[in-house]
Amino acid sequence: AGSEVAPPPPPPQPSEEERQARFEHLQRQRQLLVEKRNKDRQRQLEKSEMTKSPNRRAADQAPSSHGAASGPSLVRELTGGTGGTGGTDANTATAAQQMRQVLASQLKQTRRGV
């Protein structure tokens, strides 16, 4: 009952040269991954820019100083409020559907990135 098993010897430690080589390898791998991720993001951005509706592109390019003036009209447009011209219900419904599709697409892209 006195037979005790000796613990295994510790694994050999890498030499300083091996550590440096491993460090450099991991740095290169990390750099490659960062570049790949950045390229993927750039491709997604370009794809997103190409699929934007003309109204959305114009809104992105509009100067921000007009934000306060266009706020109430934007609310009316998105909520279908009064003050617009007659016969724009179909346009508003189409715009609302497009907005829902864009938001769903953006949400899907965001979820894939998490």
C-alpha positions as MATLAB code, in Angstrom:
seq = 'AGSEVAPPPPPPQPSEEERQARFEHLQRQRQLLVEKRNKDRQRQLEKSEMTKSPNRRAADQAPSSHGAASGPSLVRELTGGTGGTGGTDANTATAAQQMRQVLASQLKQTRRGV';
ca = [
       0.000    0.000    0.000;
       3.067    2.207   -0.081;
       3.352    2.415   -3.856;
       2.925    6.050   -4.821;
       3.144    7.134   -8.419;
       5.612    9.941   -9.056;
       4.228   12.922  -10.979;
       5.332   13.067  -14.611;
       8.304   15.309  -15.322;
       7.407   18.837  -16.493;
       7.300   19.287  -20.283;
      10.510   20.714  -21.740;
      10.430   24.496  -22.055;
      10.950   25.955  -25.546;
      14.228   27.690  -26.204;
      14.358   31.453  -26.683;
      14.756   30.936  -30.452;
      11.661   28.711  -30.554;
       9.698   31.286  -28.586;
      10.772   34.066  -30.935;
       9.893   31.991  -34.013;
       6.472   31.172  -32.547;
       5.892   34.823  -31.676;
       6.743   35.936  -35.224;
       4.536   33.219  -36.706;
       1.582   34.266  -34.553;
       2.143   37.933  -35.435;
       2.067   37.076  -39.177;
      -1.091   34.997  -38.710;
      -2.749   37.829  -36.793;
      -1.806   40.350  -39.488;
      -3.236   38.085  -42.205;
      -6.493   37.716  -40.259;
      -6.775   41.476  -39.726;
      -6.206   42.124  -43.439;
      -8.775   39.482  -44.398;
     -11.354   40.940  -41.999;
     -10.761   44.449  -43.334;
     -11.158   43.262  -46.934;
     -14.398   41.484  -46.017;
     -15.729   44.620  -44.354;
     -14.768   46.731  -47.364;
     -16.555   44.296  -49.695;
     -19.662   44.413  -47.489;
     -19.571   48.202  -47.495;
     -19.238   48.340  -51.276;
     -22.064   45.820  -51.675;
     -24.222   47.826  -49.291;
     -23.504   51.042  -51.196;
     -24.492   49.371  -54.479;
     -27.781   48.035  -53.122;
     -28.936   51.282  -51.507;
     -32.022   52.855  -52.950;
     -31.562   56.209  -54.747;
     -33.402   58.018  -51.937;
     -31.066   56.548  -49.328;
     -27.967   57.490  -51.338;
     -29.243   61.059  -51.639;
     -29.913   61.188  -47.895;
     -26.370   59.988  -47.156;
     -24.902   62.672  -49.411;
     -27.113   65.497  -48.158;
     -25.414   68.026  -45.879;
     -26.255   67.544  -42.226;
     -27.160   71.218  -41.750;
     -30.559   70.506  -43.327;
     -31.374   67.886  -40.693;
     -33.566   70.149  -38.569;
     -35.580   71.404  -41.522;
     -36.152   67.975  -43.012;
     -37.012   66.291  -39.687;
     -40.754   67.033  -39.700;
     -41.105   66.175  -43.381;
     -39.190   62.946  -42.805;
     -41.554   62.049  -39.971;
     -44.569   62.733  -42.193;
     -43.074   60.683  -45.009;
     -42.282   57.695  -42.820;
     -45.479   57.744  -40.789;
     -47.803   58.552  -43.657;
     -48.937   61.752  -41.944;
     -50.847   64.563  -43.610;
     -49.227   67.422  -45.412;
     -48.038   65.380  -48.389;
     -49.445   65.347  -51.856;
     -52.378   63.101  -52.682;
     -51.672   59.725  -54.261;
     -48.386   59.071  -52.456;
     -49.775   56.213  -50.377;
     -48.365   53.657  -52.824;
     -44.983   55.413  -52.795;
     -44.982   55.564  -49.021;
     -45.870   51.891  -48.738;
     -43.124   50.970  -51.200;
     -40.594   53.124  -49.385;
     -41.613   51.602  -46.053;
     -41.208   48.089  -47.464;
     -37.772   48.960  -48.841;
     -36.758   50.410  -45.481;
     -37.855   47.219  -43.712;
     -35.813   45.129  -46.151;
     -32.722   47.290  -45.675;
     -33.034   47.157  -41.895;
     -33.493   43.382  -41.958;
     -30.445   43.020  -44.191;
     -28.342   45.206  -41.911;
     -29.492   43.253  -38.874;
     -28.519   39.975  -40.546;
     -25.068   41.350  -41.397;
     -24.607   42.582  -37.853;
     -25.632   39.212  -36.419;
     -23.135   37.391  -38.685;
     -20.337   39.614  -37.432;
     -21.014   38.859  -33.750;
];
